[in-house]
Amino acid sequence: MKRSLYRRGGKLCFDAVAAGLALVLISPGLLLIALLVKLSSRGPILFSQMRVGMFGRPFRMYKFRSMREGADRYSQLTAAGDPRITPLGSWLRRTKMDELPQLLNVLIAQMSLVGPRPEVPQFASHYTERQRKVLDVRPGMTGPSVIVREEELLAAHEDKEGYYVSTIMPAKLEIDLDYREKLSLRTDLQILYRTFVTLLTKVDRPFKSFPHLVNRPSKAHASVNEQKKDEVYS
């Protein structure tokens, strides 16, 4: 893994400036969403959850609440059509606007705009030694593994936690480990652009403009994960 200028400090500066500007520019929208969440269902405006951050350090990640109050007591996973999701929450999740409070996490350097999505401690405890290398970079608001249609896949399986740990999570980690090796400003800008376009057009497709991020790993790990990734991407 090359230690470029962007890795050494450029990414952190880029995140701080971009997150600060975004918070200023979209603050009226954030206030409107907060009001709608408060008026649409009982419970707090923000939902917070412990996640595993860079170097394995736990941190509290924030979202606009998209579920009914206390829903997180039942399962850490959310499948498509989950009855715990509020009507407004369904729209927030579909447009990813529920993730916007994470700009605060970015501003205080707990997260990055782009990086592996942070995992909850319950599932991160299953990481192998190799998979833990994904914690060498800050987790992101968006990242290359968002191409995995996680909620739809979970909806089709009764044992959601077992399927997530055995199939979905390893597939996501392979993509994130590849991102860790190829991290650059160009790659981050491409992911941000594709995320923005996808949300605007509601097009659900892989990041075809930079396929090197979704290639299956070569060498020994390809044969181990090939069947799992084929199922996840189908």
GIQUI-V789181 format. One record per residue. RES is the residue in one small letter. NEAR is the number of other ideal C-beta (glycine too) atoms within 8 Angstrom. Layout:
# GIQUI-V789181
RES|NEAR ; RES|NEAR
This chain:
# GIQUI-V789181
m|6 ; k|4 ; r|5 ; s|8 ; l|6 ; y|10 ; r|10 ; r|7 ; g|6 ; g|11 ; k|13 ; l|9 ; c|8 ; f|12 ; d|13 ; a|11 ; v|8 ; a|10 ; a|13 ; g|9 ; l|8 ; a|9 ; l|12 ; v|7 ; l|6 ; i|9 ; s|8 ; p|6 ; g|7 ; l|11 ; l|8 ; l|8 ; i|12 ; a|10 ; l|8 ; l|9 ; v|13 ; k|7 ; l|5 ; s|8 ; s|10 ; r|4 ; g|7 ; p|6 ; i|7 ; l|9 ; f|11 ; s|7 ; q|9 ; m|8 ; r|13 ; v|12 ; g|14 ; m|9 ; f|6 ; g|9 ; r|7 ; p|9 ; f|11 ; r|8 ; m|13 ; y|10 ; k|13 ; f|14 ; r|14 ; s|13 ; m|13 ; r|10 ; e|9 ; g|6 ; a|8 ; d|9 ; r|4 ; y|5 ; s|7 ; q|7 ; l|8 ; t|9 ; a|10 ; a|7 ; g|5 ; d|9 ; p|4 ; r|8 ; i|11 ; t|10 ; p|6 ; l|11 ; g|13 ; s|10 ; w|9 ; l|14 ; r|10 ; r|6 ; t|7 ; k|10 ; m|9 ; d|11 ; e|9 ; l|10 ; p|11 ; q|12 ; l|11 ; l|10 ; n|13 ; v|16 ; l|10 ; i|6 ; a|9 ; q|9 ; m|16 ; s|13 ; l|14 ; v|11 ; g|13 ; p|14 ; r|12 ; p|10 ; e|9 ; v|10 ; p|10 ; q|6 ; f|11 ; a|10 ; s|6 ; h|6 ; y|9 ; t|5 ; e|5 ; r|7 ; q|10 ; r|9 ; k|8 ; v|12 ; l|10 ; d|8 ; v|12 ; r|12 ; p|14 ; g|12 ; m|11 ; t|12 ; g|13 ; p|12 ; s|13 ; v|8 ; i|10 ; v|12 ; r|8 ; e|9 ; e|10 ; e|9 ; l|12 ; l|15 ; a|9 ; a|5 ; h|9 ; e|3 ; d|6 ; k|11 ; e|9 ; g|8 ; y|12 ; y|13 ; v|9 ; s|8 ; t|11 ; i|12 ; m|12 ; p|11 ; a|15 ; k|13 ; l|13 ; e|13 ; i|14 ; d|15 ; l|13 ; d|13 ; y|16 ; r|13 ; e|7 ; k|9 ; l|11 ; s|8 ; l|9 ; r|6 ; t|13 ; d|13 ; l|8 ; q|11 ; i|15 ; l|11 ; y|8 ; r|11 ; t|11 ; f|8 ; v|9 ; t|11 ; l|9 ; l|6 ; t|6 ; k|6 ; v|6 ; d|5 ; r|5 ; p|7 ; f|12 ; k|6 ; s|6 ; f|10 ; p|9 ; h|7 ; l|13 ; v|9 ; n|7 ; r|8 ; p|10 ; s|4 ; k|5 ; a|5 ; h|9 ; a|10 ; s|6 ; v|6 ; n|13 ; e|9 ; q|6 ; k|11 ; k|11 ; d|8 ; e|8 ; v|12 ; y|9 ; s|4
